[in-house]
Amino acid sequence: MAVKQMQYLIIGASAAGMAAAEAIRKLDSEGSVTVLSDEQDMPYFRPMIPFVISGKKKFSEIMLIGQGPYQGANIDVRLNSRVETVNTADQKVSVKSGEELPYDKLLIATGSVPNIPSDIGGVEAEGVFVLRTIADARAMARRAETAGHAVMLGGGLLNLKAAFALLERGLDVTLIVKSPEILSRLMEPDDTVLIRNALNKAGLKLMTGSSVTRILSDSTGVIGVLLDNGGEIPCQMVCIGKGIRANVEFLDKSGILVDQGVVVDKFTCSNIQNVFAAGDVAVTFDPITGQRIVTGLWTNAAEMGSCAGRNMVGRPSAYSGTFGILNATQVADEPFVSMGIVHTKGTDYETHIAATPKAYRKLVFTPDGTRLIGALFIGDISRAGLYRYIIRERMSVKDIKSDIVNHRLHYGYFLR
Ligand SMILES: Cc1cc2nc3c(=O)[nH]c(=O)nc-3n(C[C@H](O)[C@H](O)[C@H](O)COP(=O)(O)OP(=O)(O)OC[C@H]3O[C@@H](n4cnc5c(N)ncnc54)[C@H](O)[C@@H]3O)c2cc1C
């Protein structure tokens, strides 16, 4: 009797979706693997889209083909294919074109969408952007050809990257944040000095404790922003970076459990049989705090996507969770890694800080000092992977504490 070929269907062709497709293909060479994307471009490395704004990279240089998790081998990636509904009873999805596609195993890997706060007026004007896709990056680059001044709303990582890209293009850039500091999710105000200095040097004007109530425009598009104190700043483009949320609206009537994102078990399976989820759209857990979280990070999405792919093929593969905060990236050419618990103000965590003009290191231990639970490196991120391992494995650090604190830890330690 002929064995039925499995039909694997993946919604979302990015870090999680393509990593899953590749993992499936490695384990099942016969089944069909179809990946649906609502974008118009083949998969690309999303964290690099700011380089397309600055002009430092062409799209062809940030594509995933031949790099990262995507190899394209017998994986059918269909562009312009927005999934509108998922029918879990009949195991099929409907695409905007009207087509219906059946599945045996389905992966939701639709990532996240930017938040646009409802209390800012005028967001529909030409010249107002959010940065999520390569299409957004291209549109920003086009506007930047004629704009002289850009205003960025929000001081998170994505907006800082976008701000730096525009500075590199030669625009004047003002960043407006309500909180007293930038990057407040990833570090505390005192931790940001090196990054602030780098942004100042690059020419960024930073306004903290302020917010914009309205974006002003005329027939040419954006002409300025109105501040909550009544002041106005003239500008020709605005970029809104006010956080992200899981992209789940199309699952409304599917019966798939959603709570901040798609809720999955440790085998990346949702409450509905044969439906899995991974990446920014999925709710996972933080191994340190045990809390349920949605992460918003490329490496996590790719790791979780691979794991989901193995589970879809029937090779049970538990996902070990990820830190609520974990970021290895750079802003204004300043590399940094932030992981685990790094907000210590008002707590009794044991904290060690080492700061030089070029590098900053903050290490956070449990109050009894026996376990490392968080680390922040700015400027010098060498050996950060070791610290990640120690935190994630919840290791007792009794014998290596002074090596950790004095940054003398090396991989050899773990070979003993
Ligand atoms: C500017 C920027 C800079 C970043 N920098 C960093 C960084 O330095 N480090 C880091 O770790 N992370 C960074 N990130 C975050 C990282 O890119 C994401 O965590 C990662 O892309 C998540 O991957 P994903 O596969 O879960 O989802 P996504 O990459 O969001 O992909 C989901 C895909 O699904 C598509 N889709 C959505 N709905 C549908 C539908 N209904 N039908 C069909 N297709 C659909 C989307 O269009 C998209 O192509 C950055 C993100 C941005 C935007």
The ligand as a MOL file (V3000), in Angstrom:
LIG
                    3D

  0  0  0     0  0            999 V3000
M  V30 BEGIN CTAB
M  V30 COUNTS 53 58 0 0 0
M  V30 BEGIN ATOM
M  V30 1 C 14.1100 46.7460 11.8290 0
M  V30 2 C 14.2210 45.5010 12.6290 0
M  V30 3 C 15.4130 45.2270 13.2950 0
M  V30 4 C 15.5260 44.0630 14.0620 0
M  V30 5 N 16.7050 43.8210 14.6990 0
M  V30 6 C 16.8420 42.6790 15.4020 0
M  V30 7 C 18.0780 42.3410 16.0270 0
M  V30 8 O 19.0310 43.0940 15.9630 0
M  V30 9 N 18.1650 41.1720 16.6980 0
M  V30 10 C 17.0990 40.3040 16.7700 0
M  V30 11 O 17.2230 39.2310 17.3690 0
M  V30 12 N 15.9170 40.5950 16.1950 0
M  V30 13 C 15.7570 41.7480 15.5140 0
M  V30 14 N 14.5460 42.0290 14.9310 0
M  V30 15 C 13.4130 41.1300 15.1840 0
M  V30 16 C 13.4230 39.9240 14.2330 0
M  V30 17 O 13.4770 40.3550 12.9100 0
M  V30 18 C 12.1690 39.0960 14.4830 0
M  V30 19 O 12.1980 38.6090 15.8080 0
M  V30 20 C 12.0730 37.9260 13.5230 0
M  V30 21 O 12.0080 38.3770 12.2000 0
M  V30 22 C 10.8550 37.0730 13.8450 0
M  V30 23 O 10.7560 36.0660 12.8840 0
M  V30 24 P 9.3860 35.3540 12.5890 0
M  V30 25 O 9.7020 34.3390 11.5520 0
M  V30 26 O 8.7720 34.9060 13.8460 0
M  V30 27 O 8.4140 36.4890 12.0150 0
M  V30 28 P 8.6030 37.6140 10.9340 0
M  V30 29 O 10.0300 37.8390 10.6070 0
M  V30 30 O 7.7950 38.7740 11.3940 0
M  V30 31 O 7.9230 37.0010 9.6410 0
M  V30 32 C 6.5710 36.6860 9.5610 0
M  V30 33 C 6.1810 36.6610 8.0940 0
M  V30 34 O 4.8410 36.2220 7.9660 0
M  V30 35 C 4.1610 37.0600 7.0420 0
M  V30 36 N 2.7330 36.9980 7.3290 0
M  V30 37 C 2.0840 37.5730 8.3680 0
M  V30 38 N 0.7750 37.2890 8.3050 0
M  V30 39 C 0.5960 36.5300 7.2160 0
M  V30 40 C -0.5510 35.9240 6.6310 0
M  V30 41 N -1.7570 36.0410 7.1740 0
M  V30 42 N -0.3780 35.2120 5.4870 0
M  V30 43 C 0.8610 35.0670 4.9270 0
M  V30 44 N 1.9570 35.6230 5.4450 0
M  V30 45 C 1.8290 36.3320 6.5830 0
M  V30 46 C 4.7930 38.4230 7.3140 0
M  V30 47 O 4.5840 39.3450 6.2860 0
M  V30 48 C 6.2480 38.0310 7.4320 0
M  V30 49 O 6.8610 37.9240 6.1770 0
M  V30 50 C 14.4200 43.1760 14.1630 0
M  V30 51 C 13.2300 43.4480 13.4820 0
M  V30 52 C 13.1190 44.6030 12.7290 0
M  V30 53 C 11.8170 44.8780 12.0060 0
M  V30 END ATOM
M  V30 BEGIN BOND
M  V30 1 1 1 2
M  V30 2 1 2 3
M  V30 3 2 2 52
M  V30 4 2 3 4
M  V30 5 1 4 5
M  V30 6 1 4 50
M  V30 7 2 5 6
M  V30 8 1 6 7
M  V30 9 1 6 13
M  V30 10 2 7 8
M  V30 11 1 7 9
M  V30 12 1 9 10
M  V30 13 2 10 11
M  V30 14 1 10 12
M  V30 15 2 12 13
M  V30 16 1 13 14
M  V30 17 1 14 15
M  V30 18 1 14 50
M  V30 19 1 15 16
M  V30 20 1 16 17
M  V30 21 1 16 18
M  V30 22 1 18 19
M  V30 23 1 18 20
M  V30 24 1 20 21
M  V30 25 1 20 22
M  V30 26 1 22 23
M  V30 27 1 23 24
M  V30 28 2 24 25
M  V30 29 1 24 26
M  V30 30 1 24 27
M  V30 31 1 27 28
M  V30 32 2 28 29
M  V30 33 1 28 30
M  V30 34 1 28 31
M  V30 35 1 31 32
M  V30 36 1 32 33
M  V30 37 1 33 34
M  V30 38 1 33 48
M  V30 39 1 34 35
M  V30 40 1 35 36
M  V30 41 1 35 46
M  V30 42 1 36 37
M  V30 43 1 36 45
M  V30 44 2 37 38
M  V30 45 1 38 39
M  V30 46 1 39 40
M  V30 47 2 39 45
M  V30 48 1 40 41
M  V30 49 2 40 42
M  V30 50 1 42 43
M  V30 51 2 43 44
M  V30 52 1 44 45
M  V30 53 1 46 47
M  V30 54 1 46 48
M  V30 55 1 48 49
M  V30 56 2 50 51
M  V30 57 1 51 52
M  V30 58 1 52 53
M  V30 END BOND
M  V30 END CTAB
M  END
